Amino acid sequence: MKEPYYKAYEKRYQAVFSAGAKRWGHSPDDEVLYNTLKSWVEENNLQGKRIIEYACGEGACGVILSELGCIYHGVDISPSAIEKTKKLLEKYPNATVEVLDMVKESVKGKYDAALDCMGFHMLVTDKDRELYLKNAYSALKENSPMLFFRESYRKDGTYHGIVISVEEWAQITGEDYKTLQSRQVKNSHDGGVVEVLVPLLPARARDKNGYIKEFENIGFKVEKFIEMDVSTAIPHSATIYVRKGKIK
């Protein structure tokens, strides 16, 4: 059986870590990320509450949320990323992580809040995006918040049709998801940079109305939609605050 296209993240993490890089994704000292999470936790009284993060990567948000006094659980499709996150979170007794396919698998129990940091836009087919949002919605307690941080965003020019497969998406975008490309990432030993050869991974940006429609179709209420400044993590993005509404 063919593996889902998003499992390519495991190969990327393996390549990055094998090259000696410290991390691929966000750092716990990302000021914008820290301030966003701090405000979100305070505004929703999440200290001491259970928060789940989907596509947790290497654990930057896990460190921040743990430092803010939250009970953290992170999930990711990549065993290599989860192993890295486990080591990073060892000193936080209320932090746990596990390997999980957020499209095909659901988590056990109910959470007080959920977080997605640059994860949702990596799902490109309509079916995968819908299944993930349904899983996230069902994992939340009634009236609980979910934060989508730095999701790929375009004011206009996004594709509004249905996408059935990653192959179809490649034809629509004209992107090459096979050829290795040179990327530079920080070295874990001396703080310098190392070259890593990795392919471009599929991602699907939405405009504001596109994102709102997806969330509202599941039952989420969109509370805030903020266009983010250009960053080294992603040129064009938006951070979206939603809340679980009444079950349909």
Secondary structure, DSSP 8 states (H G I E B T S, - for coil): ----GGGHHHHHHHHHHHTTBS-SS--TT-HHHHHHHHHHHHHTT-TTSEEEEES-TTSHHHHHHHHTT-EEEEEES-HHHHHHHHHHTTT-TTEEEEE--TTT---SS-BSEEEEES-GGG--SHHHHHHHHHHHHHTB-TT-EEEEEEEEB-SS----S----HHHHHHHH---SSSEEEEEEEBTTTS-EEEEEEE------B-HHHHHHHHHHHTEEEEEEEE----SS-SSEEEEEEEE----
